[in-house]
Amino acid sequence: MSTRDENPAAEPVPPSVRAQLLATEHWGLLASRSTAQGEVLTRISMFLTFTSAGLVSVALVGQATRFSDSFVLLAVVVLFIDVAMGLLTQLRVMNIAHEDLMYVTAMNRLRAAYVDLDPGIAPYLMAAHHDDEAGSVQTYYFFGNRGNFRHVAGSSMIFMSTANGALIAILAGLLLTLLGAGTVAALMLGGACGLSFLAVSALNGYRSYRDVWSRFTPLSPSTPGADQVEAE
């Protein structure tokens, strides 16, 4: 139990102290968000470097062995490793995307507290002061004229899904070649595997995004009373 609970007559916290406490939390969220973004960009760079080095090594071995059966086996092993690294990186990108949404929503809630302290600052805030889905969309892009498709298609998650889909397509094609499939069949089935992986990844990302908002109750929704209506 806090001191304030033990003494109901204690003086309320001055607005200036509240503003300092909120600003301290805001800076902490900004630092955490920046650290997470830097970490995921480093992870993606490491994955691309590792994949590039692996493909160059396979190409050099192919030239040295004149693309014999042993070369195909080596290529399969290298691609298996690349795909594993890619899937781990994609998982981390997904986690960071959720964490970034978490930080954005938390900072939107703090802006709502700023507006409560001084309603006159609301017109000067381009980032949202509503901690709901509409508020997060506004904070990610202030001008509001960018469609959801452009936002999603340009995301790191789709980039990683596409890269992994391409690697999976190549790996599937090589495995089919080892099993005796023709070149055309290997290309078609490999491409189908890659496209299927991309579609499943996009669907999984959308479902996880919707799940976040279905379980989250905002304190300062864009439409007053929206959280109560949803709860009913």
N, C-alpha and C positions, 0 to 999 in steps of 0.2 A: 504494500500500500504506500502511495506517495505521500509526501508532506502535505500537498494540497488536499488530498482526500481526508487526511486526519484533521485538517483545519479548514473547514468550508469558508471561513471568513477571510481567508488569505486574499491579498490583493491580486487582481487579474494581471496577466503578463502584458506589459505595454506593447503596442503595435510595432514599435521599432525593434523590440527584442524578437517578436514573432517573425518580422521580416528578415532579421539576421539568421535565425534558425532555418527558415525556409531557403534562404540564399545558400547557406552552408550545405543543406541537403541537395540543392540544385547543382552546385559545383561538384559534389560527390557523384551524382548521377552522370554528369557530363564527362567526368574523368573515367568512370567505369565504361561508358559507351565508347569513348575514344579508344580505350584499351582493347575492348572487344573487337572493334572495327579493325584496328591495327593487327590484332592477332589473326583474324580470319583472312585478311589480305596476305599476310605472311604465309599462312597455310596454303592458300591457293597458289602463290608463287612457288612454294616448295613442291607442290604437286606438279605444276607445269614443268619445272626444271627437271624433276625426277622422270617424268614421262618423256620429255624431249631427249634426255640422256639415254633412256632405255631404247627409244626408237632409233636413235643414231647408232647405238651399239649393235642393234639387230641388223641395221643396214650394212654396217661394216662387216659383221660376221657373214651376212648373206653374200657379199662380194667375195669374201675369202673362201667360202665353202661352195660358191657357185649355186647357191640356193638349193642345196641338197635336202634330203629328209631330215637330217640332223638340224639344219637351219630352221625348219618348220617347228620342230620340237622346242628349240631354244626360243623361238618367237612366241610360242604358246606360253611358256613359263614366264617370260618377261611381261607379256600382256596380262597374265593372271596377277602378277605383282602390281602392275600399273592399275588394274581395275580395283584391286583391294585397296590400294592407296587412295584411288579416286572416290570409292564409296565411303571411306572413313572421312575424307575431306568434305564430301557432300553432306554427311551427317553433321559435321561441325558447322558447316555453312547454315544448315537448317536450324541448329541450336542458336547460332548467333543471330539469325533473323528473328527468332522469337525473343531473344534477349534484347535486341534493338527495339522491337515493338514494346517490350516491357519498359525500357528506359524512356521512350518517347511518351508513353501513356503516363508514367510517373511524373515526368516533367510537365505534362499538360495539367495534371492534378495540382501541382505546385503553382502553376500560373493561375488556376482558379482561386487558390488561396491568396495570391497577390491581388487579384481583382476584388476579392472580398475585403481586403485591407484598404484598397484604393480603387473604387469602381471607375474612376476617371482615366485609368491607364488602359482600359479595355480596347478603345479604338486604336491604340498605338501598337498592339500586339498582333503581328502577322501570324505567328505560330498560335495554335489553338489553345484555349484555356478550358477545354472540355475533354474529359478522360474517357471518351467512348470511341467507337470505330470511326465516326465522321470526324472527330477531333484529331485522331491519328493521321487520317488521310490529309487533312489540312496542314498538319505540321510537316509531313513529308514533302508536300509541295504547296507553297503558299498561294500560288495563282489559281490553282484549282481547275485548269483547263487541260490537264494531262489525263488520258484515259487509263483505265486499269490494265489494259493489255500492254501498253507501252511500259508501264511501271513494272509489271511482272516479267515481260519479255526481256527487259534490260537488267534484271536482278542477277545477283551472284548465284542464286539457287538454280535458275534456268541455265546459266552458263555452265555450272558444274554438271547439271543433268545432261546437257548436250554433249559435253566432253566425255562423260562416262558412257553415254549412249553410243558415241562413235567408237570408243575402245571396246565396248561389249560387242558391237557389230563386227569389228575386225576379228576379235577373239572367236566369236561364234563361227565366222566364215572360215577361219583356220582350222577349228575343230571339225567342221563339216568336211573340209578338204582332207584331213587325216582319216576320216571315216569313209572316204571314197566318193564324196559328192562331187558333181561337176562344178566348173567355175561359175556358171550362171546360177545354179541352185544355191551355191555357197553365198554368192553376192545377194541374192534375193532373201534368203532366210536370215542371213546375217543382218541385212538392213532392217528386216522385220523385227528382229530381236532388239536392235538399237532403238527403233521408233517406239516399240512397246515399252521399253524401259523409260524413255523420255515421257511417254504418256502417263505411266504409272507414277513416276516421280512428281509430275505436275499435279495429278489428282491427289496424291498424298499430301503435297504441300498445301493445296487448297483446303482439304479437309482439316488439316491441323490448324490452319488459320481460322477457319470457321469455328472450330472447337474452342479456341481461345476466347472468342467473343461470346460464345454461347454460355460459357461458365463464368464470365466476368461481369460484375455489377458496378457501373460507374457511379461516382459520387456527384459529378457535375456533368450530366448528359447535355448534349446539344439541344435536345427538346426537353424542357422541364417535365418531369413526371414520366419520362420514357422508361426508366428503370423500374418504376412501380408497375407500369402497364405490362412490361415483359414478365415481371415476377408473377402477375395475376394470370 
